[in-house]
Amino acid sequence: MEKINLCIIFGGKSAEHEVSLQSANNIINAVDRNKYKLTLIAMDKTGRFFLCEENNFLLNVDNPKLISLKALDNELAFIPGESKASFYSIRDQKLIEAIDVVFPIIHGPYGEDGSLQGLLKLLNVPFVGSSVSGSAVGMDKDIMKRLLRDRGIKISDFIVYRSSEEANFNEAVKKLGLPLFIKPANLGSSVGVSKAIDKKTFLAGVNNAFRFDRKIIVEEFIEGREIECAVKGNDTIEVSIPGEILPTDEFYSYEAKYISESGAMLEIPAKLDVEIINKIKDVAKKVYICLDAKGLARIDFFVRGNEILVNEINTLPGFTKISMYPKLWAYEGIAYKELIDELIALAINEQNENNMLLNNV
């Protein structure tokens, strides 16, 4: 059987660059070499793309705090074609082998927000995960929350600010109470997130969040359990058993998610009544459909008694060795390698379905 040429794109310009390197390294090590030939493409922090040699592109691979790309010199350009994209090596002045499917494991802006998905769509290559619309609304917490609210799905209350001058502590407290959580609207992995307990920490949190985005959200504090579900599928959607985050810090921080294996406990399955589990899975499916997600997503909830509130969706969740998404499917009996196979198959099937539409000539 001819091998599928799988391209893994990783790195990126966002603050989640290092998380992406960890995720990519795990996927590369798990891929079945009897099924796939690998093409590795890194986006550096300036947004340039480089062809990588396997086993020779990462520094400090075993240290999440220091992991980084090596100096790369084989820069790539993209050439759209009538049937399949071509990737052109500027250094070697030649096309590299045609790609069959892409796994774009770039988290955050410029990778998870529809930007890269739009490029891959123009290049007419199948890719794992949601297309432009699902990726974009999933990344923007403001738009995501408004869509969910319109669908009648419960969310935490929030305020949006577009400048630090606009942010008003008294207004926020009057509407949302204390404490408050402050987040960049378009970022993940808890980057730029802070908890405010008074005006001083509120202003500091606002200024910090605006370092990462031009729009921020301030959310009410939910005294509840942090529950997550893994979802996969296109038209047929599967939802995993819920797991629970038991952070050892004040909240589930970037450090706890991706660096410290002791930063949080992942309890799989979450100790919940069957009725609540079924309700969470039902809401997860509704969120997935409402936000036009495809391929995969992790959906995060707060559970307060019998009340279920959606926190957010992650359309390209972490694939590190301590990430919840693959761990949830592992509990369901789907091993890491098998999970990758399923996600790739979903990407190819979605592309095939789209190519049958009348506007794709």
C-alpha positions as CSV (number, residue, x, y, z in Angstrom):
1,M,0.0,0.0,0.0
2,E,1.3,3.4,-1.0
3,K,2.1,5.6,2.0
4,I,0.2,8.8,2.7
5,N,2.4,11.9,2.7
6,L,1.5,13.5,6.0
7,C,2.7,17.1,6.5
8,I,2.8,18.3,10.1
9,I,3.0,22.1,10.5
10,F,4.0,23.4,13.9
11,G,5.5,26.3,15.7
12,G,3.8,29.6,14.9
13,K,4.0,33.3,15.8
14,S,1.8,33.2,18.9
15,A,2.7,32.9,22.6
16,E,1.7,29.2,22.3
17,H,4.7,28.5,20.0
18,E,6.4,26.2,22.6
19,V,3.2,24.2,23.3
20,S,3.0,23.6,19.5
21,L,6.5,22.2,19.5
22,Q,5.7,19.8,22.3
23,S,2.5,18.7,20.6
24,A,4.2,18.2,17.2
25,N,7.0,16.2,18.7
26,N,4.5,13.8,20.4
27,I,2.6,13.3,17.1
28,I,5.8,12.8,15.1
29,N,6.9,10.1,17.5
30,A,3.5,8.4,17.5
31,V,2.8,8.3,13.7
32,D,2.7,4.9,12.1
33,R,5.6,4.9,9.6
34,N,4.0,1.9,7.8
35,K,1.1,4.2,6.8
36,Y,2.7,7.6,6.5
37,K,5.6,9.4,5.0
38,L,6.3,12.6,7.0
39,T,7.0,16.1,5.8
40,L,7.8,18.5,8.6
41,I,7.2,22.2,8.2
42,A,8.0,24.7,11.0
43,M,6.6,28.2,11.2
44,D,9.1,30.3,13.2
45,K,8.2,33.2,15.4
46,T,8.4,35.7,12.5
47,G,5.9,33.7,10.4
48,R,8.3,32.2,7.9
49,F,8.0,28.5,6.9
50,F,10.9,26.1,6.8
51,L,11.3,22.4,5.8
52,C,12.7,20.4,8.7
53,E,14.8,17.3,8.9
54,E,13.3,14.8,11.3
55,N,15.3,14.4,14.5
56,N,17.3,17.5,13.8
57,F,15.0,20.5,14.3
58,L,14.4,20.9,18.0
59,L,16.5,22.0,20.9
60,N,15.9,21.0,24.5
61,V,13.2,18.6,23.4
62,D,12.8,17.1,26.9
63,N,12.5,20.5,28.7
64,P,9.1,22.2,28.1
65,K,10.4,25.4,29.5
66,L,13.4,25.6,27.1
67,I,12.1,23.7,24.0
68,S,12.8,25.7,20.8
69,L,13.5,25.4,17.1
70,K,17.0,25.0,15.8
71,A,18.3,27.6,13.3
72,L,16.6,26.6,10.0
73,D,17.7,27.5,6.5
74,N,15.4,25.6,4.1
75,E,12.7,28.3,3.7
76,L,9.5,27.4,1.8
77,A,7.1,29.2,-0.4
78,F,3.6,28.0,-1.2
79,I,2.3,27.6,-4.8
80,P,-1.4,27.0,-5.2
81,G,-2.3,24.5,-8.0
82,E,-5.4,23.3,-9.8
83,S,-5.6,20.0,-7.9
84,K,-3.0,20.0,-5.1
85,A,-0.7,22.4,-3.4
86,S,3.0,22.6,-4.1
87,F,5.6,23.5,-1.6
88,Y,8.7,25.2,-3.1
89,S,12.1,25.1,-1.4
90,I,13.7,28.5,-1.9
91,R,17.2,27.2,-1.0
92,D,17.1,24.2,-3.3
93,Q,15.0,26.0,-6.0
94,K,12.7,23.0,-6.5
95,L,9.3,21.6,-5.5
96,I,9.1,19.2,-2.6
97,E,7.0,16.1,-2.8
98,A,3.2,16.8,-3.0
99,I,1.4,16.6,0.3
100,D,-1.7,14.4,0.8
101,V,-2.9,15.8,4.1
102,V,-1.8,18.3,6.7
103,F,-1.9,18.1,10.5
104,P,-1.6,21.9,11.4
105,I,-0.8,21.6,15.1
106,I,-0.2,25.3,15.6
107,H,-2.0,26.6,18.7
108,G,-3.4,30.1,19.1
109,P,-3.4,33.0,16.6
110,Y,-2.0,32.5,13.1
111,G,-2.6,28.7,13.5
112,E,-5.8,27.9,15.3
113,D,-7.8,31.0,14.4
114,G,-8.6,30.3,10.8
115,S,-5.5,32.0,9.3
116,L,-3.6,28.9,8.5
117,Q,-6.8,27.0,7.7
118,G,-7.6,29.7,5.0
119,L,-4.2,29.2,3.5
120,L,-4.5,25.4,3.4
121,K,-8.0,25.8,1.9
122,L,-6.6,28.0,-0.9
123,L,-3.9,25.4,-1.4
124,N,-6.6,22.7,-1.8
125,V,-5.0,20.3,0.7
126,P,-7.0,18.3,3.3
127,F,-6.2,19.3,6.9
128,V,-7.0,18.1,10.3
129,G,-9.5,20.2,12.3
130,S,-12.1,22.9,11.7
131,S,-12.2,25.0,8.6
132,V,-12.0,28.8,8.6
133,S,-15.3,29.7,10.2
134,G,-15.1,27.1,13.0
135,S,-11.5,27.9,13.8
136,A,-12.2,31.7,13.9
137,V,-15.2,31.6,16.1
138,G,-13.7,29.0,18.4
139,M,-10.6,31.2,18.9
140,D,-12.5,34.5,19.6
141,K,-14.0,34.1,23.1
142,D,-16.3,37.1,22.6
143,I,-17.9,35.8,19.4
144,M,-17.9,32.2,20.7
145,K,-19.8,33.3,23.8
146,R,-22.3,35.3,21.9
147,L,-23.1,32.5,19.5
148,L,-23.5,30.0,22.4
149,R,-25.7,32.5,24.3
150,D,-27.9,32.9,21.1
151,R,-28.2,29.1,20.9
152,G,-29.5,29.0,24.5
153,I,-26.4,27.3,25.8
154,K,-25.4,28.5,29.3
155,I,-22.1,30.4,29.6
156,S,-20.5,32.6,32.3
157,D,-21.4,36.3,32.2
158,F,-18.8,38.6,30.7
159,I,-17.8,42.1,29.5
160,V,-15.7,42.9,26.5
161,Y,-13.2,45.8,26.4
162,R,-11.3,47.1,23.4
163,S,-8.9,49.4,25.2
164,S,-7.4,49.7,28.7
165,E,-9.1,53.2,29.0
166,E,-12.5,51.5,28.4
167,A,-12.0,49.0,31.2
168,N,-13.9,50.0,34.3
169,F,-13.4,48.2,37.6
170,N,-16.6,49.5,39.2
171,E,-18.7,48.5,36.2
172,A,-17.2,45.1,36.1
173,V,-17.7,44.4,39.8
174,K,-21.3,45.7,39.6
175,K,-22.1,43.4,36.8
176,L,-19.9,40.4,37.6
177,G,-18.9,40.5,41.2
178,L,-15.5,39.5,42.6
179,P,-13.2,37.8,41.9
180,L,-12.9,38.3,38.2
181,F,-11.0,36.5,35.4
182,I,-9.4,38.6,32.7
183,K,-8.4,37.0,29.4
184,P,-7.2,38.0,25.9
185,A,-10.1,37.3,23.6
186,N,-8.0,35.5,21.0
187,L,-5.5,33.3,22.8
188,G,-5.5,29.9,24.5
189,S,-3.5,27.8,26.9
190,S,-4.3,30.3,29.7
191,V,-1.7,32.7,28.3
192,G,-2.3,36.3,29.5
193,V,-5.0,35.1,31.9
194,S,-5.2,36.5,35.5
195,K,-7.5,36.6,38.5
196,A,-8.5,40.0,39.9
197,I,-9.5,40.4,43.6
198,D,-9.4,44.2,43.8
199,K,-8.9,47.3,41.7
200,K,-5.1,47.0,41.7
201,T,-5.1,43.4,40.4
202,F,-7.9,44.2,37.9
203,L,-5.9,47.0,36.3
204,A,-2.8,44.9,36.3
205,G,-4.7,42.0,34.7
206,V,-6.2,44.3,32.0
207,N,-2.8,45.7,31.1
208,N,-1.3,42.3,30.9
209,A,-4.2,40.9,28.7
210,F,-3.8,43.8,26.3
211,R,-0.2,42.8,25.8
212,F,-1.5,39.8,23.9
213,D,-4.7,41.0,22.1
214,R,-6.5,44.2,21.1
215,K,-9.7,42.9,22.7
216,I,-10.1,41.3,26.1
217,I,-12.9,39.7,28.1
218,V,-13.6,40.0,31.8
219,E,-15.6,37.0,33.1
220,E,-17.4,36.3,36.3
221,F,-15.8,33.8,38.7
222,I,-17.7,30.5,38.7
223,E,-17.4,28.5,41.9
224,G,-17.6,25.1,40.2
225,R,-15.7,22.0,39.0
226,E,-13.6,22.2,35.8
227,I,-14.8,19.5,33.4
228,E,-13.5,18.8,29.9
229,C,-14.8,16.6,27.1
230,A,-13.0,15.5,23.9
231,V,-15.0,15.5,20.7
232,K,-14.2,14.2,17.2
233,G,-16.1,13.8,14.0
234,N,-17.5,15.7,11.0
235,D,-21.2,14.8,10.4
236,T,-21.1,12.0,12.9
237,I,-19.9,13.3,16.2
238,E,-18.5,11.3,19.1
239,V,-18.0,12.7,22.6
240,S,-15.7,11.2,25.2
241,I,-16.4,10.6,28.9
242,P,-15.8,13.8,30.8
243,G,-12.6,14.3,32.8
244,E,-12.0,16.7,35.6
245,I,-9.2,19.2,36.1
246,L,-8.0,19.4,39.7
247,P,-5.5,22.2,39.7
248,T,-3.0,22.5,42.5
249,D,-2.6,26.2,41.7
250,E,-5.3,28.9,41.9
251,F,-6.5,28.1,38.4
252,Y,-5.5,25.9,35.5
253,S,-2.5,28.0,34.3
254,Y,-0.2,27.6,31.3
255,E,2.4,26.1,33.6
256,A,-0.1,23.5,34.9
257,K,-1.3,22.6,31.3
258,Y,2.0,22.2,29.5
259,I,5.1,22.4,31.8
260,S,4.5,21.0,35.3
261,E,3.2,17.4,35.5
262,S,2.3,18.1,39.1
263,G,0.5,21.4,38.2
264,A,-2.9,19.7,38.0
265,M,-4.4,16.3,38.4
266,L,-6.5,14.9,35.5
267,E,-9.2,12.7,36.9
268,I,-10.6,10.5,34.2
269,P,-13.4,9.8,34.3
270,A,-14.8,12.7,36.4
271,K,-16.8,11.6,39.4
272,L,-20.2,12.7,38.3
273,D,-23.7,11.3,38.3
274,V,-24.7,9.5,35.1
275,E,-27.4,12.0,34.5
276,I,-24.9,14.9,34.6
277,I,-22.4,13.0,32.4
278,N,-25.0,12.5,29.7
279,K,-26.1,16.1,29.9
280,I,-22.5,17.3,29.6
281,K,-22.0,15.1,26.5
282,D,-25.2,16.4,25.0
283,V,-24.2,20.0,25.5
284,A,-20.7,19.3,24.1
285,K,-22.3,18.0,20.9
286,K,-24.5,21.1,20.7
287,V,-21.5,23.4,21.2
288,Y,-19.5,21.5,18.5
289,I,-22.4,21.9,16.0
290,C,-23.2,25.5,16.9
291,L,-19.6,26.7,16.4
292,D,-19.2,24.8,13.1
293,A,-16.4,22.6,14.5
294,K,-15.0,19.7,12.5
295,G,-12.5,17.0,13.0
296,L,-11.7,17.5,16.7
297,A,-12.2,19.8,19.6
298,R,-11.9,19.9,23.4
299,I,-14.8,21.6,25.2
300,D,-14.4,22.9,28.7
301,F,-17.2,23.3,31.2
302,F,-17.9,24.5,34.7
303,V,-20.2,22.3,36.7
304,R,-21.9,24.0,39.6
305,G,-24.2,21.5,41.3
306,N,-26.5,20.3,38.5
307,E,-25.8,23.5,36.4
308,I,-23.6,23.1,33.4
309,L,-21.9,26.2,31.9
310,V,-19.6,26.2,28.9
311,N,-16.3,27.8,29.4
312,E,-14.8,27.5,25.9
313,I,-13.9,25.3,22.9
314,N,-10.4,24.5,21.7
315,T,-10.4,23.5,18.0
316,L,-6.8,22.4,18.1
317,P,-6.2,21.2,21.7
318,G,-2.8,20.3,23.0
319,F,-1.3,16.9,22.1
320,T,1.5,17.0,24.7
321,K,2.1,14.0,27.0
322,I,0.1,15.6,29.8
323,S,-2.8,17.0,27.6
324,M,-6.4,16.1,28.4
325,Y,-7.6,15.5,24.8
326,P,-5.6,12.3,24.0
327,K,-5.9,11.1,27.6
328,L,-9.7,11.2,27.4
329,W,-9.7,9.1,24.2
330,A,-7.1,6.7,25.6
331,Y,-9.6,6.0,28.5
332,E,-12.2,5.3,25.8
333,G,-9.8,2.7,24.3
334,I,-8.5,4.8,21.5
335,A,-4.7,4.8,21.6
336,Y,-2.7,7.9,20.6
337,K,-1.5,6.4,17.3
338,E,-5.1,5.2,16.4
339,L,-6.4,8.7,17.3
340,I,-4.1,10.3,14.9
341,D,-5.2,7.9,12.2
342,E,-8.9,8.8,12.8
343,L,-8.3,12.5,12.7
344,I,-6.4,12.2,9.4
345,A,-9.1,10.1,7.9
346,L,-11.7,12.7,9.0
347,A,-9.6,15.4,7.3
348,I,-9.5,13.5,4.0
349,N,-13.2,12.6,4.1
350,E,-14.1,16.3,4.7
351,Q,-12.0,17.4,1.8
352,N,-13.6,14.7,-0.5
353,E,-17.1,15.9,0.6
354,N,-16.2,19.5,-0.1
355,N,-14.8,18.7,-3.5
356,M,-18.1,17.2,-4.6
357,L,-19.9,20.6,-4.2
358,L,-20.9,22.4,-7.4
359,N,-18.9,25.5,-6.6
360,N,-15.6,23.4,-6.6
361,V,-14.8,23.1,-10.3
